[in-house]
Amino acid sequence: MKIGIIGRTNVGKSTLFKALTLEEVEIEDRPFTTIEPNKGVGYVTIDCPEKYFHVKCNPHNSPCVEGTRFVPVNLIDVAGLVEGASEGKGLGNKFLSDIMEADAIIEVIDISGNTDSSGNKSKDFDPALDIEMVDNEIKKWIASIILRSRYIGKEDISDIIFKNISGINIKYSTVKEVVKELDIKEINEETALKMASAMMKKDKPMLILCNKMDSVQDLEERIKRLKEKFDYEFMACSAAAELTIKEAEKNGFIRLKDGKLERIKELSSEQDRAMNIIDHIIGKYGSTGVREALNHLVFELKGYKAVFPVEDEKKLTDGFGRILPDAYLVGKEATPKDVAAMIHTDIAKNYKGAIDCRTGLKVKNDSPVKNGQVLKILV
């Protein structure tokens, strides 16, 4: 799975990306800091099945920390978007092409209003303008691709449209659903925009992440006003606070446990002041909001599930004797056979069924897997 991080220039996209991945990226207070997309791996979290089975896991592809499993997802931080991108302005088609690689999107906005439409410092800038611009540019670009379709009423209109948009990671089944739901009989600017909007909602859901939440006193009121204008889900965060915590943890200065910061090493007065600020943020909001946002997008908006395949359903081990070694993220309609295909093509080819290791019962081949399920694939 791949998550795209988008937004205007200088609203905190690269800070968020680094906080999620700890990759070395260029973070500067100027427009177009990101030219080539930054790519890395972040993690969503889920309770490890070791808790239920009362065993100790031996993680292979997904770290486990005190019973919490960190399941990897691919992240891409693309260049800042400007108005007119759908017509080639700024980094234009490059930006839009990059973001179409994603399966879901986080749009970062500066909820404080301290960054204007050009990425420069400002006061009381309305971030609704950012959301509207990004929304329009993405939909206009997809609509322009749909409009290349030449429909003369003899072929299936869905087939005609899919020939053009197959390169931007929109599923054929989604095109069919949208054409049917919107009762599309002809392709014009109006219908193309409607289709673009509907396709994005189905295949690339977007979460609006309100960054710099600690810089405002009326956070809830600001988010409420945005919700009244847009049909998106909103969450708040402080990417800078999350990055500070990650860096401090990485260097062994602190540990974040049960929502509280524990000082492990002696801090300088400046470091201690920074930790006090973060203590205040966590005390007020419960967290920095970063991990929760990624989890919500993957598990709730996109509907993905984490599945744990094993070879021995009794010992919960793989062929190397590792207990609950791997976790895979699969789509909401994924079946046990889809899980088998993710493990290896030969396993999928010889697939004969699957066993739910909690119940010991066979799973129906056409039943979607469950989040957190431990499966024995029968071959």
Residue pairs with C-beta under 8 A, 6 or more apart in sequence:
1 73
1 74
1 103
1 104
1 298
1 302
1 304
1 329
2 73
2 74
2 75
2 76
2 101
2 102
2 103
3 42
3 73
3 74
3 75
3 76
3 102
3 103
3 104
3 105
3 106
3 294
3 297
3 298
4 75
4 76
4 78
4 98
4 99
4 101
4 102
4 104
4 105
4 106
4 204
5 13
5 16
5 17
5 75
5 76
5 77
5 78
5 105
5 106
5 108
6 13
6 78
6 81
6 95
6 99
6 105
6 106
6 107
6 108
6 134
7 13
7 80
7 81
7 107
7 108
7 109
7 130
7 134
8 80
8 81
8 82
8 109
8 110
8 115
8 117
8 119
8 130
8 133
8 134
9 31
9 32
9 33
9 80
9 81
9 82
9 118
9 119
10 29
10 30
10 31
10 33
10 80
10 115
10 119
10 120
11 80
11 108
11 109
11 110
11 115
11 119
11 130
11 211
12 108
12 110
12 211
12 212
12 239
12 240
13 34
13 77
13 80
13 108
14 25
14 26
14 27
14 33
14 34
14 38
14 77
15 27
15 211
15 239
15 240
15 243
16 77
16 106
16 108
16 209
16 211
16 237
16 239
16 242
16 290
17 23
17 25
17 38
17 40
17 75
17 77
18 24
18 25
18 27
18 243
19 239
19 240
19 242
19 243
19 246
19 288
19 290
20 40
20 42
20 43
20 75
20 242
20 290
20 294
21 40
21 41
21 42
21 75
22 246
22 247
22 250
23 38
23 40
25 34
25 38
25 77
26 33
26 34
27 33
29 121
30 119
31 80
31 118
31 119
31 120
32 79
32 80
32 90
32 91
32 119
33 80
34 77
34 78
34 79
34 80
35 79
35 91
36 79
37 76
37 77
37 78
37 79
37 98
38 76
38 77
39 74
39 75
39 76
39 77
40 74
40 75
40 77
41 72
41 73
41 74
41 75
42 72
42 73
42 74
42 75
42 294
43 62
43 63
43 70
43 71
43 72
43 73
43 294
44 70
44 71
44 73
44 294
44 295
44 298
44 299
44 306
44 329
45 68
45 69
45 70
45 71
45 291
45 295
46 68
46 69
46 71
46 299
46 306
46 327
46 371
46 372
47 67
47 68
47 69
47 372
48 57
48 64
48 67
48 68
48 69
48 324
49 57
49 308
49 316
49 324
49 372
49 374
50 56
50 57
50 64
50 67
50 323
50 324
51 67
52 358
53 316
53 324
53 357
53 374
55 316
55 323
55 324
56 323
57 64
57 69
57 323
57 324
57 325
58 322
58 323
58 324
58 325
59 69
59 324
59 325
60 318
60 322
60 325
60 326
61 72
61 325
61 326
61 327
62 69
62 70
62 71
62 72
62 326
62 327
63 69
63 70
64 70
69 306
69 327
71 306
71 327
71 328
71 329
73 294
73 298
73 329
76 98
76 99
76 101
76 102
78 95
78 98
78 99
79 90
79 91
79 94
79 95
79 98
80 90
80 91
80 119
81 90
81 95
81 133
81 134
81 137
82 89
82 90
82 91
83 89
83 117
83 133
83 137
84 90
84 92
84 137
85 91
85 92
85 93
85 95
85 96
85 137
85 141
86 92
86 96
86 136
86 137
86 138
86 140
86 141
86 144
93 141
96 137
96 138
96 141
97 168
99 105
99 138
100 168
100 169
100 204
101 169
102 169
102 204
103 169
103 203
103 204
103 302
104 204
104 205
104 206
104 207
104 297
104 298
104 301
104 302
105 204
105 205
105 206
105 207
106 206
106 207
106 209
106 293
106 294
106 297
107 130
107 131
107 134
107 206
107 207
107 208
107 209
107 232
108 209
108 211
108 239
109 127
109 130
109 131
109 208
109 209
109 210
109 211
110 125
110 127
110 130
110 211
110 212
111 127
111 210
111 211
111 212
111 213
111 215
111 216
111 219
111 222
111 223
111 236
112 212
112 215
112 216
113 122
113 123
113 124
113 125
113 126
113 127
114 121
114 122
114 123
114 125
114 212
114 215
115 121
115 122
115 125
116 122
116 125
117 125
117 129
117 130
117 133
127 210
127 226
128 225
128 226
128 229
128 230
131 208
131 226
131 229
131 230
131 232
132 229
132 230
135 230
138 196
138 200
139 193
139 196
139 197
139 200
140 193
140 196
142 165
142 168
142 192
142 195
142 196
142 199
142 200
143 189
143 192
143 193
143 195
143 196
144 192
145 164
145 165
145 168
146 161
146 164
146 165
146 187
146 192
146 195
146 196
147 187
147 188
147 189
147 192
148 164
149 160
149 161
149 163
149 164
149 187
150 160
151 157
151 160
151 161
151 186
151 187
157 179
157 184
157 185
157 187
158 172
158 175
158 176
158 179
160 187
161 175
161 179
161 187
161 195
162 170
162 172
162 175
165 175
165 199
166 172
169 203
169 204
170 199
170 203
171 203
174 199
174 202
174 203
175 199
177 202
178 184
178 195
178 198
178 199
178 202
179 195
181 198
182 191
182 194
182 195
182 198
184 191
184 195
200 206
205 297
205 301
205 302
206 232
207 232
207 233
207 234
207 235
207 293
207 296
207 297
207 301
208 226
208 230
208 232
208 233
208 234
208 235
209 234
209 235
209 236
209 237
209 289
209 293
210 219
210 222
210 223
210 226
210 234
210 235
210 236
210 237
211 236
211 237
211 238
211 239
212 238
212 239
212 240
213 219
213 236
213 237
213 238
213 285
213 289
214 238
214 241
214 277
214 280
214 281
214 284
214 285
216 222
219 236
223 234
223 236
226 234
227 234
233 296
233 301
235 289
235 292
235 293
235 296
236 285
236 289
237 288
237 289
237 290
237 293
238 281
238 285
238 288
238 289
238 290
239 288
239 290
241 277
241 278
241 281
241 282
241 288
242 288
242 289
242 290
242 291
244 274
244 278
245 254
245 256
245 261
245 278
245 288
248 254
248 271
248 275
249 255
249 256
252 264
252 265
253 263
253 264
253 265
253 267
253 271
254 261
254 262
254 263
254 264
254 265
254 275
255 261
255 262
255 264
256 262
259 282
259 286
259 287
260 282
261 275
261 278
261 279
261 282
263 275
267 275
278 288
281 288
282 288
298 304
298 329
299 305
299 371
302 332
303 331
303 332
304 329
304 330
304 331
304 332
305 329
305 330
305 331
305 332
305 334
305 368
305 369
305 370
305 371
305 372
305 373
306 327
306 328
306 329
306 371
306 372
307 327
307 328
307 329
307 330
307 334
307 339
307 369
307 370
307 371
307 372
307 373
307 374
307 375
308 324
308 326
308 327
308 328
308 372
308 373
308 374
308 375
309 326
309 328
309 339
309 340
309 343
309 374
309 375
309 376
309 377
310 316
310 317
310 318
310 324
310 325
310 357
310 374
310 375
310 376
311 317
311 318
311 319
311 376
312 318
312 376
313 355
313 357
313 360
313 376
315 321
315 323
316 323
316 324
316 357
316 374
317 323
317 325
318 325
318 326
324 374
328 339
328 342
328 343
330 338
330 339
330 342
330 369
331 338
332 368
333 368
334 368
334 369
335 365
335 366
335 367
335 368
335 369
336 351
336 353
336 354
336 363
336 365
336 367
336 369
336 375
336 377
337 348
337 351
337 354
337 365
338 369
339 354
339 369
339 375
339 377
340 347
340 348
340 351
340 354
340 377
340 379
341 347
341 348
343 377
347 377
347 379
350 379
351 377
351 378
351 379
352 378
352 379
353 362
353 363
353 365
353 377
353 378
354 362
354 363
354 365
354 375
354 376
354 377
354 378
355 361
355 362
355 363
355 375
355 376
355 378
356 362
356 363
356 373
356 374
356 375
357 374
357 375
357 376
358 373
358 374
363 369
363 375
369 375
